[in-house]
Amino acid sequence: MTVRFAALGDSLTEGVGDPVPDGWRGWAAVLAPALSDGPLEFHNLARSGALAEDLTGRQLPSALELRPHLAALVVGGNDTLRAGFDIGRTARHLDTAMGALRAGSAELLTACLPDPGRLLRLPQPLADPLARRMRALNTVVHELSERHRTVHLHLAELPWQTERALLSVDRLHPSAGGHQLIARDFHALLAAAGHQLGPAPLAEPFTRAPSRTADLWWMATRGTRWVVARCTDLLPGLLLLAAAESFHRLRRTTAHLDVQSSRATNLALARLPR
């Protein structure tokens, strides 16, 4: 039997950070050959910049046509980086996609995501609002992973902060080594769940962490363009969030922001169909 594997998501699953001559490879492509000892079809539908609504509107119809036996669904990080972030809307799209794929008998692979503020080492007034949003997203992903009985990787807990070599030069995406680690961890989870798989992906030769010079060069060339591109979207909203954060810090009422976020997350989950 030919095993069909479809990967849905954003730049993380597209493979950004793991370059090959014709583009990107990434953890899903590393994992794919290890999912079966026999024939396998792999389709990477993930696209850089994808939001949760892109998942249901563009990628999901293509994935359902493929009738995958396994489907990876890792998305939501871009939603938290947008001025109009709405955890309720993101939760609805994630639930719809997971439900549709499970209804087609696909085994789902899901993951929670690391905090971008910590990865980028942003100042606290900027980092804290993003961290709050990421906690909301991960709470939703954890709950939906249980509801839909997915194979779930606690990707946020991998050692991104202590092992710099696992991150690419942009600090937002895994390096080649980071993608390999994700692939191996998913393989281990699937094996533990009783799936018949091929041999685990082999660890490729260790690559050194990007140098400080490489970090600065990326920021001066590609990184600056990314910031400019977000100035009309992310930056104004993020500055407003930072101002609100600073105001509450002065008043020592930041706990109110945490409560508001928690309530919004719980309400988003409560409104999803059971």
C-alpha distance (Angstrom), angle and dihedral (degrees) to the residues before:
residue distance angle dihedral
M1 . . .
T2 3.79 . .
V3 3.80 111.7 .
R4 3.80 112.9 -141.1
F5 3.81 118.5 -151.6
A6 3.81 123.3 -175.5
A7 3.81 124.0 -173.4
L8 3.81 120.0 -155.9
G9 3.78 127.9 -176.5
D10 3.79 144.2 67.7
S11 3.80 137.2 -59.0
L12 3.81 92.8 -47.9
T13 3.79 91.1 63.6
E14 3.80 94.4 33.2
G15 3.81 84.4 65.0
V16 3.81 105.4 -111.6
G17 3.80 108.2 171.6
D18 3.80 94.2 34.5
P19 3.82 104.4 80.5
V20 3.80 125.2 -167.3
P21 3.83 127.4 176.5
D22 3.82 94.3 -91.4
G23 3.82 98.4 41.0
W24 3.80 130.1 -72.9
R25 3.79 131.8 -11.6
G26 3.81 110.2 -175.5
W27 3.78 138.7 171.3
A28 3.82 96.3 -62.7
A29 3.80 91.9 55.3
V30 3.82 90.3 46.7
L31 3.81 90.9 50.0
A32 3.81 97.0 44.7
P33 3.84 99.9 77.2
A34 3.81 89.9 48.7
L35 3.81 93.8 57.3
S36 3.79 95.2 79.2
D37 3.81 142.5 18.8
G38 3.79 88.2 -145.0
P39 3.81 137.8 45.3
L40 3.80 116.7 -27.9
E41 3.79 136.1 -174.7
F42 3.79 116.7 -155.8
H43 3.80 123.6 -169.7
N44 3.80 120.1 -179.1
L45 3.81 106.8 -159.5
A46 3.81 94.8 166.3
R47 3.79 118.0 120.0
S48 3.79 131.6 -165.8
G49 3.80 112.4 -103.8
A50 3.80 94.6 19.8
L51 3.81 117.9 156.5
A52 3.78 127.0 -156.2
E53 3.81 89.5 -97.4
D54 3.81 89.6 55.8
L55 3.78 87.4 55.2
T56 3.81 93.8 60.8
G57 3.80 97.4 30.9
R58 3.80 101.0 46.5
Q59 3.79 115.3 6.6
L60 3.80 102.2 38.5
P61 3.84 97.0 60.7
S62 3.81 90.2 52.4
A63 3.80 91.7 46.5
L64 3.81 93.1 50.9
E65 3.80 90.7 52.4
L66 3.80 88.7 57.0
R67 3.84 91.9 55.5
P68 3.83 92.0 -145.1
H69 3.77 123.2 -157.5
L70 3.81 88.5 -152.2
A71 3.79 128.1 25.1
A72 3.80 129.3 -175.4
L73 3.79 115.6 -148.9
V74 3.80 115.1 -175.9
V75 3.80 115.5 152.4
G76 3.80 141.3 121.0
G77 3.78 103.7 86.9
N78 3.80 92.3 101.4
D79 3.79 90.2 50.8
T80 3.80 90.6 60.2
L81 3.81 89.6 52.2
R82 3.81 94.4 57.5
A83 3.79 127.1 92.7
G84 3.80 91.8 -129.5
F85 3.81 96.4 53.0
D86 3.81 111.1 160.3
I87 3.79 116.1 178.3
G88 3.79 90.9 -161.2
R89 3.80 92.9 57.1
T90 3.80 92.6 44.6
A91 3.81 91.1 49.4
R92 3.82 91.9 52.0
H93 3.79 93.0 52.8
L94 3.81 92.9 46.9
D95 3.79 92.2 48.1
T96 3.80 92.2 48.0
A97 3.80 92.9 51.0
M98 3.79 94.9 45.6
G99 3.79 92.4 46.5
A100 3.79 93.8 49.5
L101 3.80 93.9 48.6
R102 3.78 92.8 46.0
A103 3.80 90.0 49.0
G104 3.79 85.8 58.3
S105 3.83 89.0 54.7
A106 3.80 95.4 -109.1
E107 3.79 119.3 152.8
L108 3.80 105.4 -128.1
L109 3.79 128.9 -138.6
T110 3.81 114.2 -159.8
A111 3.80 135.7 169.7
C112 3.78 140.5 -170.4
L113 3.79 117.2 -127.9
P114 3.83 135.8 -123.5
D115 3.79 121.6 -112.0
P116 3.85 109.4 -91.5
G117 3.80 92.5 -154.9
R118 3.79 91.1 60.7
L119 3.81 92.8 43.5
L120 3.81 90.9 52.6
R121 3.82 93.3 37.8
L122 3.79 92.1 -129.7
P123 3.83 121.1 -178.1
Q124 3.78 111.6 -86.6
P125 3.83 97.8 -107.9
L126 3.81 87.4 56.4
A127 3.79 97.5 36.8
D128 3.81 98.3 49.4
P129 3.83 97.1 61.5
L130 3.79 90.7 48.6
A131 3.80 90.6 48.1
R132 3.80 90.0 52.2
R133 3.79 90.6 52.0
M134 3.80 92.3 47.6
R135 3.81 90.9 50.9
A136 3.80 88.4 53.2
L137 3.80 92.0 49.7
N138 3.78 93.7 46.9
T139 3.81 91.6 47.9
V140 3.80 88.5 55.5
V141 3.81 92.9 45.6
H142 3.81 92.0 49.3
E143 3.81 91.9 50.4
L144 3.80 94.5 45.5
S145 3.80 91.0 46.4
E146 3.80 88.5 58.4
R147 3.80 93.6 44.6
H148 3.79 93.5 50.2
R149 3.83 94.7 36.6
T150 3.78 96.3 -125.0
V151 3.78 130.8 171.5
H152 3.78 96.5 -106.2
L153 3.80 127.0 -162.1
H154 3.79 118.7 -159.8
L155 3.77 89.4 -139.9
A156 3.80 91.7 163.3
E157 3.80 88.9 66.0
L158 3.80 96.2 56.4
P159 3.83 113.2 111.0
W160 3.82 98.1 -94.8
Q161 3.81 92.9 140.0
T162 3.79 98.9 47.4
E163 3.82 100.4 37.8
R164 3.80 106.8 53.1
A165 3.81 91.1 -178.8
L166 3.81 88.9 71.0
L167 3.82 90.6 65.8
S168 3.78 127.2 70.3
V169 3.79 121.1 -125.7
D170 3.83 91.4 -88.1
R171 3.84 90.8 60.7
L172 3.81 90.3 -139.2
H173 3.80 100.3 80.2
P174 3.80 132.6 48.1
S175 3.76 119.3 -99.9
A176 3.79 119.7 -126.3
G177 3.80 87.0 -85.2
G178 3.79 91.1 49.2
H179 3.79 91.9 52.2
Q180 3.81 89.9 49.3
L181 3.80 90.3 52.0
I182 3.80 91.5 52.5
A183 3.81 91.1 49.2
R184 3.80 92.9 49.9
D185 3.81 92.5 47.4
F186 3.81 92.4 50.8
H187 3.81 89.4 48.5
A188 3.81 90.4 52.3
L189 3.81 91.9 49.7
L190 3.80 92.1 49.4
A191 3.80 91.2 48.0
A192 3.81 90.9 49.5
A193 3.81 88.8 51.8
G194 3.80 89.8 57.5
H195 3.80 101.7 -103.2
Q196 3.78 118.5 153.1
L197 3.80 104.5 -120.8
G198 3.75 142.5 165.1
P199 3.81 122.3 -109.0
A200 3.80 115.3 -55.1
P201 3.81 117.6 -94.7
L202 3.78 110.6 -87.9
A203 3.78 119.5 -119.1
E204 3.77 107.8 -112.7
P205 3.81 122.0 -139.9
F206 3.78 112.0 -62.3
T207 3.78 116.3 -99.8
R208 3.76 122.7 -152.4
A209 3.77 122.1 -112.4
P210 3.82 115.2 -94.4
S211 3.78 110.8 -90.5
R212 3.78 124.0 -116.8
T213 3.80 87.4 -107.8
A214 3.82 90.3 55.3
D215 3.81 90.1 49.2
L216 3.79 91.4 52.8
W217 3.80 92.9 44.3
W218 3.81 91.4 52.9
M219 3.80 91.6 49.8
A220 3.81 92.0 47.3
T221 3.81 93.3 50.1
R222 3.78 116.9 22.2
G223 3.81 99.7 7.5
T224 3.78 94.5 59.0
R225 3.80 90.7 52.0
W226 3.81 89.7 52.4
V227 3.81 91.1 52.5
V228 3.81 92.0 48.0
A229 3.79 90.9 49.4
R230 3.77 89.6 54.9
C231 3.82 95.6 46.1
T232 3.81 92.2 92.1
D233 3.79 93.4 45.8
L234 3.78 119.2 19.6
L235 3.79 102.9 22.8
P236 3.84 100.8 59.9
G237 3.78 92.2 47.2
L238 3.78 92.5 43.6
L239 3.81 91.5 50.9
L240 3.80 89.3 52.4
L241 3.79 89.4 50.0
A242 3.81 90.0 48.8
A243 3.81 90.9 50.0
A244 3.80 91.0 50.7
E245 3.79 89.7 46.5
S246 3.81 91.7 51.7
F247 3.81 91.3 47.3
H248 3.79 91.9 52.6
R249 3.80 90.7 45.4
L250 3.78 90.6 56.0
R251 3.80 89.6 49.8
R252 3.81 91.9 40.6
T253 3.78 90.6 -126.0
T254 3.81 101.4 119.9
A255 3.82 87.3 121.4
H256 3.81 86.5 73.3
L257 3.79 90.1 62.0
D258 3.79 90.5 51.6
V259 3.80 90.9 50.2
Q260 3.81 92.1 49.2
S261 3.80 91.5 50.5
S262 3.80 92.3 47.2
R263 3.80 91.9 49.8
A264 3.80 92.1 49.2
T265 3.80 90.6 49.9
N266 3.79 93.9 48.6
L267 3.80 90.7 47.3
A268 3.81 91.0 50.1
L269 3.80 90.5 53.8
A270 3.80 93.4 44.1
R271 3.80 91.2 54.4
L272 3.79 94.4 54.8
P273 3.80 116.6 100.6
R274 3.76 115.6 -103.7
